Amino acid sequence: MSRKCAICGKIPMAGTTIARRGLAKKKGGVGKKITGITKRRFLPNIQTVKAAVKGNNKRIKVCATCIKAGKIVKG
């Protein structure tokens, strides 16, 4: 099942999470140290909505940004 917006084409993006330990220098420590970097995914907020597509109602997957912007006509 696709995680892609039917209107703007928004898809999942890749990124990383950085795990740090230690006390920050401004709090009196020796500084934060990176202990690990792991990959993660930023998923778009995809919702299934009934919308008017070419005159008839269909269920399409649309991101919340497009719904808020009024780019679809709910049917």
N, CA, C and O atoms as CSV, one atom per row, in Angstrom:
chain,resi,resn,atom,element,x,y,z
A,1,MET,N,N,0.835,-1.175,0.000
A,1,MET,CA,C,0.000,0.000,0.000
A,1,MET,C,C,0.885,1.246,0.000
A,1,MET,O,O,1.822,1.355,0.791
A,2,SER,N,N,0.581,2.167,-0.882
A,2,SER,CA,C,1.420,3.338,-1.102
A,2,SER,C,C,1.229,4.391,-0.010
A,2,SER,O,O,0.113,4.617,0.458
A,3,ARG,N,N,2.327,5.030,0.387
A,3,ARG,CA,C,2.292,6.148,1.331
A,3,ARG,C,C,2.571,7.435,0.565
A,3,ARG,O,O,3.447,8.212,0.944
A,4,LYS,N,N,1.836,7.654,-0.499
A,4,LYS,CA,C,2.066,8.809,-1.355
A,4,LYS,C,C,0.779,9.619,-1.478
A,4,LYS,O,O,-0.303,9.056,-1.646
A,5,CYS,N,N,0.904,10.938,-1.394
A,5,CYS,CA,C,-0.252,11.814,-1.541
A,5,CYS,C,C,-0.651,11.871,-3.014
A,5,CYS,O,O,0.195,12.056,-3.889
A,6,ALA,N,N,-1.951,11.710,-3.277
A,6,ALA,CA,C,-2.446,11.723,-4.648
A,6,ALA,C,C,-2.432,13.129,-5.253
A,6,ALA,O,O,-2.473,13.272,-6.475
A,7,ILE,N,N,-2.375,14.159,-4.418
A,7,ILE,CA,C,-2.427,15.538,-4.913
A,7,ILE,C,C,-1.019,16.116,-5.120
A,7,ILE,O,O,-0.666,16.527,-6.225
A,8,CYS,N,N,-0.222,16.141,-4.045
A,8,CYS,CA,C,1.091,16.806,-4.135
A,8,CYS,C,C,2.240,15.824,-4.338
A,8,CYS,O,O,3.356,16.247,-4.642
A,9,GLY,N,N,1.996,14.531,-4.178
A,9,GLY,CA,C,3.042,13.540,-4.392
A,9,GLY,C,C,4.012,13.397,-3.235
A,9,GLY,O,O,5.111,12.871,-3.411
A,10,LYS,N,N,3.624,13.857,-2.053
A,10,LYS,CA,C,4.501,13.778,-0.874
A,10,LYS,C,C,4.728,12.312,-0.504
A,10,LYS,O,O,3.785,11.523,-0.448
A,11,ILE,N,N,6.005,11.954,-0.251
A,11,ILE,CA,C,6.376,10.578,0.076
A,11,ILE,C,C,7.254,10.575,1.328
A,11,ILE,O,O,7.722,11.634,1.747
A,12,PRO,N,N,7.488,9.398,1.936
A,12,PRO,CA,C,8.351,9.352,3.119
A,12,PRO,C,C,9.766,9.836,2.814
A,12,PRO,O,O,10.303,9.591,1.734
A,13,MET,N,N,10.361,10.532,3.794
A,13,MET,CA,C,11.720,11.037,3.674
A,13,MET,C,C,12.611,10.281,4.658
A,13,MET,O,O,12.137,9.803,5.689
A,14,ALA,N,N,13.895,10.175,4.343
A,14,ALA,CA,C,14.840,9.485,5.213
A,14,ALA,C,C,15.592,10.502,6.058
A,14,ALA,O,O,15.823,11.636,5.637
A,15,GLY,N,N,15.970,10.074,7.256
A,15,GLY,CA,C,16.738,10.944,8.142
A,15,GLY,C,C,17.442,10.100,9.182
A,15,GLY,O,O,17.508,8.876,9.061
A,16,THR,N,N,17.970,10.753,10.205
A,16,THR,CA,C,18.677,10.044,11.265
A,16,THR,C,C,18.267,10.566,12.625
A,16,THR,O,O,17.828,11.708,12.760
A,17,THR,N,N,18.415,9.711,13.643
A,17,THR,CA,C,18.297,10.139,15.023
A,17,THR,C,C,19.680,10.029,15.639
A,17,THR,O,O,20.404,9.066,15.384
A,18,ILE,N,N,20.045,11.006,16.442
A,18,ILE,CA,C,21.359,11.021,17.071
A,18,ILE,C,C,21.180,10.846,18.571
A,18,ILE,O,O,20.511,11.651,19.219
A,19,ALA,N,N,21.782,9.787,19.128
A,19,ALA,CA,C,21.740,9.542,20.569
A,19,ALA,C,C,22.963,10.194,21.199
A,19,ALA,O,O,24.095,9.948,20.783
A,20,ARG,N,N,22.723,11.031,22.211
A,20,ARG,CA,C,23.821,11.734,22.879
A,20,ARG,C,C,23.796,11.429,24.374
A,20,ARG,O,O,22.734,11.182,24.944
A,21,ARG,N,N,24.964,11.447,25.002
A,21,ARG,CA,C,25.037,11.312,26.444
A,21,ARG,C,C,26.046,12.308,26.986
A,21,ARG,O,O,26.895,12.813,26.250
A,22,GLY,N,N,25.948,12.581,28.258
A,22,GLY,CA,C,26.844,13.538,28.890
A,22,GLY,C,C,26.117,14.802,29.283
A,22,GLY,O,O,24.948,14.993,28.947
A,23,LEU,N,N,26.818,15.667,29.997
A,23,LEU,CA,C,26.258,16.925,30.464
A,23,LEU,C,C,26.796,18.060,29.585
A,23,LEU,O,O,27.991,18.116,29.297
A,24,ALA,N,N,25.919,18.945,29.170
A,24,ALA,CA,C,26.297,20.057,28.303
A,24,ALA,C,C,27.324,20.959,28.980
A,24,ALA,O,O,27.333,21.083,30.205
A,25,LYS,N,N,28.192,21.591,28.184
A,25,LYS,CA,C,29.235,22.459,28.720
A,25,LYS,C,C,28.657,23.627,29.516
A,25,LYS,O,O,29.195,24.010,30.555
A,26,LYS,N,N,27.550,24.190,29.012
A,26,LYS,CA,C,26.973,25.339,29.718
A,26,LYS,C,C,26.329,24.951,31.052
A,26,LYS,O,O,25.985,25.818,31.856
A,27,LYS,N,N,26.166,23.639,31.283
A,27,LYS,CA,C,25.643,23.165,32.572
A,27,LYS,C,C,26.755,22.624,33.467
A,27,LYS,O,O,26.484,22.028,34.509
A,28,GLY,N,N,28.003,22.831,33.059
A,28,GLY,CA,C,29.121,22.427,33.895
A,28,GLY,C,C,29.759,21.099,33.533
A,28,GLY,O,O,30.636,20.624,34.255
A,29,GLY,N,N,29.342,20.493,32.437
A,29,GLY,CA,C,29.899,19.208,32.027
A,29,GLY,C,C,31.029,19.368,31.028
A,29,GLY,O,O,31.490,20.476,30.754
A,30,VAL,N,N,31.470,18.228,30.487
A,30,VAL,CA,C,32.554,18.253,29.505
A,30,VAL,C,C,32.028,18.285,28.074
A,30,VAL,O,O,32.806,18.321,27.121
A,31,GLY,N,N,30.720,18.272,27.931
A,31,GLY,CA,C,30.121,18.352,26.604
A,31,GLY,C,C,29.385,17.079,26.247
A,31,GLY,O,O,29.669,16.008,26.783
A,32,LYS,N,N,28.442,17.207,25.340
A,32,LYS,CA,C,27.661,16.058,24.877
A,32,LYS,C,C,28.491,15.238,23.899
A,32,LYS,O,O,29.207,15.794,23.066
A,33,LYS,N,N,28.395,13.931,23.999
A,33,LYS,CA,C,29.092,13.024,23.082
A,33,LYS,C,C,28.055,12.202,22.322
A,33,LYS,O,O,27.060,11.757,22.894
A,34,ILE,N,N,28.297,12.007,21.043
A,34,ILE,CA,C,27.405,11.198,20.214
A,34,ILE,C,C,27.743,9.728,20.438
A,34,ILE,O,O,28.892,9.317,20.278
A,35,THR,N,N,26.728,8.932,20.812
A,35,THR,CA,C,26.961,7.508,21.080
A,35,THR,C,C,26.367,6.609,20.004
A,35,THR,O,O,26.640,5.409,19.980
A,36,GLY,N,N,25.569,7.169,19.128
A,36,GLY,CA,C,25.004,6.336,18.072
A,36,GLY,C,C,24.151,7.145,17.119
A,36,GLY,O,O,23.508,8.120,17.507
A,37,ILE,N,N,24.158,6.726,15.877
A,37,ILE,CA,C,23.314,7.341,14.848
A,37,ILE,C,C,22.530,6.225,14.190
A,37,ILE,O,O,23.117,5.269,13.682
A,38,THR,N,N,21.193,6.336,14.193
A,38,THR,CA,C,20.353,5.327,13.560
A,38,THR,C,C,19.467,5.985,12.513
A,38,THR,O,O,19.098,7.153,12.635
A,39,LYS,N,N,19.136,5.223,11.490
A,39,LYS,CA,C,18.282,5.744,10.422
A,39,LYS,C,C,16.827,5.737,10.871
A,39,LYS,O,O,16.418,4.899,11.674
A,40,ARG,N,N,16.065,6.664,10.355
A,40,ARG,CA,C,14.632,6.721,10.614
A,40,ARG,C,C,13.918,7.264,9.389
A,40,ARG,O,O,14.551,7.738,8.445
A,41,ARG,N,N,12.587,7.189,9.413
A,41,ARG,CA,C,11.784,7.696,8.301
A,41,ARG,C,C,10.799,8.738,8.810
A,41,ARG,O,O,10.177,8.564,9.857
A,42,PHE,N,N,10.667,9.816,8.057
A,42,PHE,CA,C,9.667,10.829,8.335
A,42,PHE,C,C,8.483,10.531,7.418
A,42,PHE,O,O,8.573,10.722,6.205
A,43,LEU,N,N,7.369,10.061,7.997
A,43,LEU,CA,C,6.212,9.672,7.200
A,43,LEU,C,C,5.242,10.845,7.063
A,43,LEU,O,O,4.985,11.545,8.043
A,44,PRO,N,N,4.697,11.071,5.861
A,44,PRO,CA,C,3.692,12.120,5.698
A,44,PRO,C,C,2.379,11.703,6.355
A,44,PRO,O,O,2.082,10.513,6.466
A,45,ASN,N,N,1.608,12.674,6.780
A,45,ASN,CA,C,0.323,12.410,7.437
A,45,ASN,C,C,-0.730,12.129,6.360
A,45,ASN,O,O,-1.466,13.026,5.950
A,46,ILE,N,N,-0.789,10.873,5.909
A,46,ILE,CA,C,-1.689,10.472,4.828
A,46,ILE,C,C,-3.036,10.026,5.393
A,46,ILE,O,O,-3.097,9.204,6.306
A,47,GLN,N,N,-4.103,10.575,4.842
A,47,GLN,CA,C,-5.463,10.217,5.245
A,47,GLN,C,C,-6.217,9.714,4.025
A,47,GLN,O,O,-6.001,10.190,2.911
A,48,THR,N,N,-7.108,8.743,4.244
A,48,THR,CA,C,-7.972,8.258,3.165
A,48,THR,C,C,-9.278,9.041,3.230
A,48,THR,O,O,-9.967,9.019,4.250
A,49,VAL,N,N,-9.616,9.727,2.151
A,49,VAL,CA,C,-10.833,10.541,2.115
A,49,VAL,C,C,-11.623,10.244,0.845
A,49,VAL,O,O,-11.065,9.846,-0.177
A,50,LYS,N,N,-12.939,10.448,0.936
A,50,LYS,CA,C,-13.776,10.367,-0.250
A,50,LYS,C,C,-13.741,11.737,-0.908
A,50,LYS,O,O,-14.054,12.743,-0.271
A,51,ALA,N,N,-13.361,11.780,-2.177
A,51,ALA,CA,C,-13.255,13.055,-2.880
A,51,ALA,C,C,-13.863,12.923,-4.268
A,51,ALA,O,O,-13.930,11.833,-4.837
A,52,ALA,N,N,-14.300,14.049,-4.792
A,52,ALA,CA,C,-14.864,14.079,-6.138
A,52,ALA,C,C,-13.713,14.108,-7.139
A,52,ALA,O,O,-12.971,15.087,-7.230
A,53,VAL,N,N,-13.579,13.005,-7.892
A,53,VAL,CA,C,-12.527,12.894,-8.897
A,53,VAL,C,C,-13.190,12.674,-10.249
A,53,VAL,O,O,-13.838,11.652,-10.473
A,54,LYS,N,N,-13.025,13.626,-11.136
A,54,LYS,CA,C,-13.614,13.576,-12.477
A,54,LYS,C,C,-15.122,13.298,-12.439
A,54,LYS,O,O,-15.637,12.498,-13.220
A,55,GLY,N,N,-15.813,13.969,-11.525
A,55,GLY,CA,C,-17.266,13.871,-11.488
A,55,GLY,C,C,-17.844,12.811,-10.575
A,55,GLY,O,O,-18.996,12.936,-10.159
A,56,ASN,N,N,-17.081,11.760,-10.241
A,56,ASN,CA,C,-17.630,10.746,-9.342
A,56,ASN,C,C,-16.747,10.628,-8.100
A,56,ASN,O,O,-15.569,10.984,-8.117
A,57,ASN,N,N,-17.353,10.118,-7.015
A,57,ASN,CA,C,-16.647,10.045,-5.744
A,57,ASN,C,C,-15.741,8.819,-5.696
A,57,ASN,O,O,-16.125,7.720,-6.094
A,58,LYS,N,N,-14.538,9.041,-5.201
A,58,LYS,CA,C,-13.550,7.970,-5.066
A,58,LYS,C,C,-12.833,8.123,-3.739
A,58,LYS,O,O,-12.760,9.221,-3.188
A,59,ARG,N,N,-12.299,7.015,-3.222
A,59,ARG,CA,C,-11.443,7.079,-2.030
A,59,ARG,C,C,-10.012,7.298,-2.506
A,59,ARG,O,O,-9.474,6.499,-3.273
A,60,ILE,N,N,-9.408,8.376,-2.051
A,60,ILE,CA,C,-8.023,8.654,-2.417
A,60,ILE,C,C,-7.217,8.944,-1.157
A,60,ILE,O,O,-7.771,9.325,-0.126
A,61,LYS,N,N,-5.907,8.760,-1.253
A,61,LYS,CA,C,-5.013,9.045,-0.139
A,61,LYS,C,C,-4.422,10.437,-0.332
A,61,LYS,O,O,-3.769,10.726,-1.335
A,62,VAL,N,N,-4.673,11.289,0.657
A,62,VAL,CA,C,-4.254,12.688,0.567
A,62,VAL,C,C,-3.572,13.070,1.872
A,62,VAL,O,O,-3.988,12.621,2.941
A,63,CYS,N,N,-2.529,13.895,1.800
A,63,CYS,CA,C,-1.862,14.339,3.027
A,63,CYS,C,C,-2.724,15.417,3.706
A,63,CYS,O,O,-3.523,16.097,3.062
A,64,ALA,N,N,-2.535,15.546,5.015
A,64,ALA,CA,C,-3.319,16.493,5.807
A,64,ALA,C,C,-3.094,17.931,5.352
A,64,ALA,O,O,-3.995,18.762,5.464
A,65,THR,N,N,-1.904,18.235,4.841
A,65,THR,CA,C,-1.606,19.589,4.362
A,65,THR,C,C,-2.516,19.961,3.191
A,65,THR,O,O,-3.020,21.081,3.123
A,66,CYS,N,N,-2.723,19.009,2.265
A,66,CYS,CA,C,-3.597,19.278,1.111
A,66,CYS,C,C,-5.060,19.394,1.524
A,66,CYS,O,O,-5.811,20.179,0.945
A,67,ILE,N,N,-5.467,18.609,2.530
A,67,ILE,CA,C,-6.845,18.688,3.015
A,67,ILE,C,C,-7.084,20.060,3.647
A,67,ILE,O,O,-8.104,20.700,3.389
A,68,LYS,N,N,-6.129,20.512,4.483
A,68,LYS,CA,C,-6.258,21.827,5.142
A,68,LYS,C,C,-6.255,22.962,4.132
A,68,LYS,O,O,-6.959,23.956,4.306
A,69,ALA,N,N,-5.459,22.814,3.071
A,69,ALA,CA,C,-5.351,23.875,2.060
A,69,ALA,C,C,-6.569,23.920,1.135
A,69,ALA,O,O,-6.711,24.851,0.343
A,70,GLY,N,N,-7.447,22.917,1.233
A,70,GLY,CA,C,-8.649,22.894,0.401
A,70,GLY,C,C,-8.378,22.489,-1.037
A,70,GLY,O,O,-9.094,22.915,-1.944
A,71,LYS,N,N,-7.357,21.677,-1.261
A,71,LYS,CA,C,-7.007,21.268,-2.616
A,71,LYS,C,C,-7.900,20.151,-3.139
A,71,LYS,O,O,-7.836,19.807,-4.319
A,72,ILE,N,N,-8.744,19.576,-2.259
A,72,ILE,CA,C,-9.665,18.538,-2.702
A,72,ILE,C,C,-11.085,18.963,-2.412
A,72,ILE,O,O,-11.334,19.776,-1.522
A,73,VAL,N,N,-12.019,18.404,-3.174
A,73,VAL,CA,C,-13.444,18.636,-2.935
A,73,VAL,C,C,-13.992,17.334,-2.385
A,73,VAL,O,O,-14.050,16.326,-3.090
A,74,LYS,N,N,-14.395,17.361,-1.115
A,74,LYS,CA,C,-14.917,16.144,-0.492
A,74,LYS,C,C,-16.255,15.786,-1.110
A,74,LYS,O,O,-17.087,16.656,-1.369
A,75,GLY,N,N,-16.451,14.494,-1.343
A,75,GLY,CA,C,-17.695,14.064,-1.990
A,75,GLY,C,C,-18.382,12.969,-1.263
A,75,GLY,O,O,-19.439,12.510,-1.695
